[in-house]
Amino acid sequence: MAGSTLPRRALGRKLRDLRTGAGKSQLAAGLSIDTSKQTIGRLEDGQSVRISTPNVNALLDFYRADEDSRTEVIGLLQEVKAAKGDPSGGWWRAYADVVNSHFDHFMNLEQACNRLVSFQLTLLPGLLQAPTYRRWLVETNDPAMSAVDVERRLELTARRQHRLTEDTGFSLDVMLSESALRHQVGGRAVMAEQLQHLVEVGSLPNVSIRVIPFGVGGHPGLVVQSFTLFEFPPLSASRMTEPPVVFVEGFTGSLFLEDDDVIDRHRAVVADLRQVALSEADTRRLVREIAEEYAA
């Protein structure tokens, strides 16, 4: 994470939320610490600015931030200075004790992006998972997890999925290997339910689901492996485009990739995968056929 922009992004979003929640303008915020509204805008956009801890504390006083928000902001500021750590926060933080340590970063990006592109080789992404499918994954990953915490994990997934129906500015573009439909996660009944859910979600106007069938043979996704690409709306202050991020998850760790060359390579893979993937209509047809096989 050395040199990463992720901590600055998280800090900027939190300060923007506090300012708008307090009903203050960027101009007023700048005047409160003897700086310009442009500096406040760059700070909120996650750009590098010179700002001291006393200045941040003064902003928090101006915004009448509560103690929890103050603690979070100061912690994020320290992580920005260290250019490492696990900096982010939001409603999902209530579930921090039942998720992986990288999940704060992931959720911060998922909630801020306006477009999410995902390629998955073996499992469906969380935004598409039906409850019984998700339950099997949670219980298999951590058999010792209490029943209460399992339910909290399911609740977290359900809350994440609200973006699909409640946020008209958000779009989801998913490409799946056919193997993600064929692996019998949780058994045939669970998969029959999951694939029916996939058809329903895929009918939403802001969701695109396309399957890469076995028949196409080798394709770049087999080498690149599963990944998620986050793309963001223009920055509020400068209207510049916020750099995208690629997320790659492993069994014991994860990577957040921001290098321009890495982003370009993943975008090229997305373009190649689209060339061999079924259309959305043909995908729905295939998903229904496999669901019927499971239900038989």
Phi and psi in degrees as a GROMACS rama.xvg file:
@    title "Ramachandran Plot"
@    xaxis  label "Phi"
@    yaxis  label "Psi"
@TYPE xy
-57.1844  129.252  ALA-2
77.9075  4.52072  GLY-3
-69.751  149.262  SER-4
-87.7187  -7.00271  THR-5
-58.4459  -46.1477  LEU-6
-60.3108  -40.0465  PRO-7
-64.6561  -39.2586  ARG-8
-60.9912  -45.986  ARG-9
-63.0554  -43.6651  ALA-10
-63.1958  -45.5784  LEU-11
-60.6946  -43.2053  GLY-12
-64.4352  -40.4259  ARG-13
-64.4728  -44.3209  LYS-14
-65.3689  -36.6647  LEU-15
-63.9796  -43.1453  ARG-16
-61.9497  -40.7839  ASP-17
-66.4784  -41.1248  LEU-18
-65.1887  -48.8896  ARG-19
-66.6671  -34.9087  THR-20
-64.6087  -29.3987  GLY-21
-86.5215  -4.9341  ALA-22
73.0308  28.6139  GLY-23
-104.387  147.584  LYS-24
-87.5851  164.192  SER-25
-63.9949  -34.8462  GLN-26
-62.7745  -47.6674  LEU-27
-62.6611  -39.9073  ALA-28
-63.697  -41.815  ALA-29
-63.7564  -43.3996  GLY-30
-62.6433  -31.2517  LEU-31
-67.232  -21.571  SER-32
-124.377  20.0036  ILE-33
59.4055  47.8184  ASP-34
-139.91  178.988  THR-35
-89.5097  159.775  SER-36
-66.0343  -27.8433  LYS-37
-64.2956  -37.8713  GLN-38
-65.3794  -41.6925  THR-39
-62.2174  -40.7179  ILE-40
-63.3998  -43.8245  GLY-41
-65.2561  -38.7052  ARG-42
-60.6183  -46.02  LEU-43
-69.5308  -26.5434  GLU-44
-82.0837  0.316398  ASP-45
80.9077  15.1881  GLY-46
-84.8302  160.667  GLN-47
-75.4298  121.798  SER-48
-136.049  156.964  VAL-49
-87.4294  111.426  ARG-50
-147.154  134.323  ILE-51
-91.9081  163.349  SER-52
-60.5761  -42.7918  THR-53
-58.7979  -37.2955  PRO-54
-64.5358  -41.2947  ASN-55
-64.2892  -42.0634  VAL-56
-61.7615  -37.6689  ASN-57
-65.332  -39.5339  ALA-58
-61.5339  -43.1056  LEU-59
-62.3978  -38.6891  LEU-60
-62.0128  -43.2898  ASP-61
-63.3515  -36.1266  PHE-62
-84.3641  -4.26153  TYR-63
54.5534  46.1065  ARG-64
-68.1761  142.318  ALA-65
-77.2152  173.637  ASP-66
-64.4277  -38.863  GLU-67
-63.246  -43.7308  ASP-68
-66.0998  -38.7278  SER-69
-62.3269  -44.8621  ARG-70
-61.5541  -42.3543  THR-71
-64.3046  -44.9938  GLU-72
-64.6971  -44.7825  VAL-73
-64.3647  -38.4895  ILE-74
-62.1335  -41.6619  GLY-75
-65.764  -39.4097  LEU-76
-61.3903  -41.0074  LEU-77
-63.7295  -37.773  GLN-78
-71.6589  -32.5045  GLU-79
-62.1133  -44.4361  VAL-80
-65.8451  -33.8822  LYS-81
-83.1246  -15.4153  ALA-82
54.1466  37.2795  ALA-83
-160.985  175.06  LYS-84
111.455  -158.186  GLY-85
-130.549  67.3588  ASP-86
-93.2221  111.446  PRO-87
-179.527  175.519  SER-88
-172.502  161.498  GLY-89
167.179  -166.65  GLY-90
-59.0642  -28.7915  TRP-91
-70.0501  -11.7955  TRP-92
-65.5791  -20.6217  ARG-93
-63.7222  -16.6831  ALA-94
-105.194  13.0179  TYR-95
-59.3961  -28.5025  ALA-96
-78.6516  -7.06112  ASP-97
-121.038  14.0485  VAL-98
-129.28  169.826  VAL-99
-67.2961  157.944  ASN-100
-63.9014  -26.3998  SER-101
-80.6873  -4.11263  HIS-102
-68.7095  -29.5424  PHE-103
-57.7861  -46.8874  ASP-104
-58.3338  -48.597  HIS-105
-60.0536  -46.8473  PHE-106
-67.8192  -36.5361  MET-107
-58.546  -41.8809  ASN-108
-71.2993  -43.6965  LEU-109
-61.8472  -39.657  GLU-110
-75.9389  -26.2747  GLN-111
-89.7651  -25.5871  ALA-112
-72.7676  156.018  CYS-113
-107.309  -7.0321  ASN-114
-148.111  130.665  ARG-115
-123.453  123.206  LEU-116
-112.759  128.047  VAL-117
-132.101  134.304  SER-118
-116.602  127.998  PHE-119
-131.024  130.647  GLN-120
-86.8989  -40.1697  LEU-121
-124.822  -31.7088  THR-122
-125.056  154.045  LEU-123
-77.2188  144.76  LEU-124
-67.6883  156.124  PRO-125
-56.0557  -35.0541  GLY-126
-67.4925  -13.5478  LEU-127
-111.369  1.88022  LEU-128
-81.9157  130.423  GLN-129
-76.2884  157.693  ALA-130
-56.8158  -42.9219  PRO-131
-68.8752  -35.2168  THR-132
-65.0711  -46.7905  TYR-133
-63.5123  -40.4602  ARG-134
-59.3965  -43.7036  ARG-135
-61.7586  -42.8435  TRP-136
-61.9225  -44.6443  LEU-137
-63.7351  -47.838  VAL-138
-69.207  -31.1821  GLU-139
-74.6885  -39.2232  THR-140
-67.8015  -33.8921  ASN-141
-142.186  81.8392  ASP-142
-59.9669  -22.5714  PRO-143
-85.9652  -4.2459  ALA-144
-64.1472  136.635  MET-145
-68.3823  157.701  SER-146
-59.8911  -36.1498  ALA-147
-64.7692  -44.4028  VAL-148
-70.6766  -31.8797  ASP-149
-60.2667  -44.9592  VAL-150
-63.74  -35.4127  GLU-151
-66.3897  -37.9678  ARG-152
-63.039  -40.8897  ARG-153
-66.0403  -38.2408  LEU-154
-64.1863  -40.7442  GLU-155
-59.7687  -46.5843  LEU-156
-61.6676  -42.6216  THR-157
-61.7523  -40.5447  ALA-158
-67.448  -37.6482  ARG-159
-60.8433  -38.9774  ARG-160
-71.2471  -11.8204  GLN-161
-59.9491  -27.7012  HIS-162
-60.549  -29.2023  ARG-163
-65.4518  -30.6982  LEU-164
-111.737  -17.9147  THR-165
-106.702  -16.781  GLU-166
-112.783  100.963  ASP-167
-71.5396  -14.7218  THR-168
-90.8653  4.38239  GLY-169
-109.492  135.618  PHE-170
-128.516  145.94  SER-171
-121.582  125.73  LEU-172
-124.4  109.486  ASP-173
-119.883  133.185  VAL-174
-118.733  129.632  MET-175
-121.494  137.134  LEU-176
-68.2322  146.8  SER-177
-57.0291  -25.3492  GLU-178
-61.833  -28.5389  SER-179
-65.7614  -22.9818  ALA-180
-89.9788  -25.1613  LEU-181
-90.2355  -28.8565  ARG-182
-64.1165  127.399  HIS-183
-87.0399  69.54  GLN-184
-64.8831  114.283  VAL-185
80.6882  -3.97848  GLY-186
105.158  173.4  GLY-187
-64.1127  -41.1835  ARG-188
-65.0461  -42.6178  ALA-189
-62.0472  -42.6289  VAL-190
-68.8197  -35.5697  MET-191
-60.6877  -43.3955  ALA-192
-67.2179  -41.8646  GLU-193
-63.0033  -43.3786  GLN-194
-70.772  -32.1588  LEU-195
-65.1435  -40.0228  GLN-196
-62.4058  -38.0856  HIS-197
-62.3828  -41.2831  LEU-198
-62.5204  -42.7316  VAL-199
-65.6863  -46.3067  GLU-200
-66.098  -37.5661  VAL-201
-65.2389  -14.1838  GLY-202
-84.7904  -9.01763  SER-203
-66.8833  143.306  LEU-204
-65.8919  -22.1379  PRO-205
-102.251  12.0262  ASN-206
-122.536  130.238  VAL-207
-121.865  124.878  SER-208
-125.084  123.955  ILE-209
-134.247  136.217  ARG-210
-102.124  139.358  VAL-211
-98.001  106.419  ILE-212
-73.1957  157.545  PRO-213
-56.9288  -32.1351  PHE-214
-64.0331  -15.6725  GLY-215
-77.8874  -10.5754  VAL-216
77.4065  -147.229  GLY-217
-69.6308  147.118  GLY-218
-151.925  161.941  HIS-219
-58.02  -27.9184  PRO-220
-61.2835  -26.9967  GLY-221
-67.1185  -27.3845  LEU-222
-89.3733  -43.7557  VAL-223
-70.2792  -34.4785  VAL-224
75.4434  179.158  GLN-225
-65.3883  144.057  SER-226
-158.938  164.133  PHE-227
-128.64  132.178  THR-228
-112.309  121.074  LEU-229
-99.8599  130.007  PHE-230
-122.059  148.381  GLU-231
-124.096  155.508  PHE-232
-71.5701  167.591  PRO-233
-58.7998  148.488  PRO-234
-63.2856  141.99  LEU-235
-67.1652  -36.7861  SER-236
-82.0622  -49.2913  ALA-237
-100.609  -13.4285  SER-238
64.9413  10.3132  ARG-239
-69.8368  158.957  MET-240
-84.4045  124.661  THR-241
-71.0206  132.009  GLU-242
-59.4057  140.057  PRO-243
-72.2813  167.443  PRO-244
-135.738  139.262  VAL-245
-106.495  133.823  VAL-246
-113.108  129.519  PHE-247
-126.538  124.283  VAL-248
-109.655  137.339  GLU-249
-117.21  177.17  GLY-250
-66.1706  -36.5012  PHE-251
-117.409  7.09123  THR-252
-173.374  179.413  GLY-253
-151.112  163.097  SER-254
-129.21  139.029  LEU-255
-113.761  114.544  PHE-256
-109.001  129.48  LEU-257
-125.146  -6.82995  GLU-258
-60.9502  135.32  ASP-259
-57.3917  -42.3529  ASP-260
-64.2627  -38.8605  ASP-261
-66.1979  -42.918  VAL-262
-60.8789  -45.3215  ILE-263
-61.5374  -39.454  ASP-264
-65.7687  -40.2825  ARG-265
-69.1377  -36.4543  HIS-266
-64.8422  -36.741  ARG-267
-64.7943  -38.5843  ALA-268
-64.5167  -41.5018  VAL-269
-57.9141  -44.6429  VAL-270
-62.2229  -41.2176  ALA-271
-66.0952  -39.6974  ASP-272
-66.1851  -35.559  LEU-273
-63.6079  -29.2142  ARG-274
-67.9691  -28.4782  GLN-275
-107.616  -7.28578  VAL-276
-78.4351  151.548  ALA-277
-66.1718  157.789  LEU-278
-67.0516  167.598  SER-279
-62.1918  -40.3032  GLU-280
-65.4669  -45.4007  ALA-281
-66.7463  -32.3364  ASP-282
-63.3097  -46.9603  THR-283
-59.3402  -38.1191  ARG-284
-63.8201  -45.9112  ARG-285
-65.2806  -42.7832  LEU-286
-61.6206  -41.9863  VAL-287
-63.4239  -41.2352  ARG-288
-61.9697  -44.4037  GLU-289
-69.0295  -37.3504  ILE-290
-61.1864  -40.0049  ALA-291
-65.6234  -36.6531  GLU-292
-61.9723  -42.5802  GLU-293
-66.5139  -35.141  TYR-294
-80.0043  -17.824  ALA-295
